[in-house]
Amino acid sequence: MERDMPEELLYEGKAKKLFITEDPQILRVEYKDDATAFNGQKFDRLKDKGLLNNAITVFFFEHLETKDIPSHFVRKISETEQLVRRVKIIPLEVVVRNVAAGSLSKRIGWEEGKELPHPIVEFYYKDDDLGDPLLAEEHIRLLELASEAQIEELKKRGLAVNEALESLMLSKEIRLIDFKLEFGLDQKGEILLADEISPDTCRFWDIESGKILDKDRFRRDLGGVTEAYLEIHQRLTEEIT
Amino acid sequence: MERDMPEELLYEGKAKKLFITEDPQILRVEYKDDATAFNGQKFDRLKDKGLLNNAITVFFFEHLETKDIPSHFVRKISETEQLVRRVKIIPLEVVVRNVAAGSLSKRIGWEEGKELPHPIVEFYYKDDDLGDPLLAEEHIRLLELASEAQIEELKKRGLAVNEALESLMLSKEIRLIDFKLEFGLDQKGEILLADEISPDTCRFWDIESGKILDKDRFRRDLGGVTEAYLEIHQRLTEEIT
């Protein structure tokens, strides 16, 4: 527990705080219990959410490491904290979808739960003031958010993460509907998976019952939010007997 | 005036009616005086609008023909009517933009009037129930609205139309901000430019004063809608002395 680290807050997001550490290349991430939706219009504080999302994110990043998918993750340092490599975040939300749900259902008129013929990758502009709008690649080029090669690499990484997580979740009897990733550039300009992977950023449905086990429980006032996150954590960490 | 044609109405859109003719490959288009915006929520009837848009569309299609850009246009048959080749419309709105305005300004946060570094082509899903949403190419593939080759061809045609119209309008002291095209497939599966090109489907700004000379006068309650359409028609058809 590196409690002698400087405590300068670098950035406070909706669900996490980022602190400077003694090592300029390393940040400390503190997961908060805050739950927000609809660009911050809906807010609550959910006991243990920070702890659970920290643990779940660590689990996923460590799993992806074994699949040769690099991330900013360095190590867990407390129940609600982890150290990560400092990266320059690419202001794109990379969304990978296996099944129609949420904004995709609204956009193309496919009912929630309809399996896509193949996974798709979407890009959204990480800009709260603009409401995180969908971008076509033309817009990404116009805004110079990523080069042609980076766009292709982001798609490739998104699909690789999807392949790894979809089969992992399947073994836990959970259907991976969709998820949002963020990537950053390290000092050398290499792309690294960053941010978090948790029920805040994924849609998880129980494969048997279809029960929603993610942030949609909060968005849609379904109740049992923390219980769902706990369920995800338990299924991920339980030993298969 | 082929008034012995059967009068079966094939389709009535917001601004035009399509009629079957004796020739199964030819349709008669009648331009209406109806003005609508915001997916039909705003409505008015503007005297001479149908006549002006028919004439302006004919002018543009004939001009594009000289630039080897084929369209469905056959010939004008009355002040408000033209004959066109029957095509199967691809349900995509192909939007070409030279300058930030309208929904692009809202999406990416660029002020209206900001010149884009290069023209861009956007695709929207022609679906009133869904509100004509922006589509990324991933969505077009998912919905099987167009093949990979067709998507590329639509972009190429859109940019070719832009090149032809931008320089034409410049010679009329009008800045071509953006426009929406629709394309269809003929019997042989060839892509043909279809629908209309008019102040209903383009943004035109006077190059000197910046005065809006298009449907935004209607959308934004600026008044002088028909006068603006008349001004476009006059500038297009006046002899340069």
Interface residues (C-beta under 8 A of the other chain):
Chain A: K106 R107 I108 G109 L116 P117 I120 V121 E122 F123 Y125 D127 D129 L130 P133 L134 L135 A136 E137 E138 H139 R141 L142 L143
Chain B: K106 R107 I108 G109 L116 P117 I120 V121 E122 F123 Y125 D127 D129 L130 P133 L134 L135 A136 E137 E138 H139 R141 L142 L143
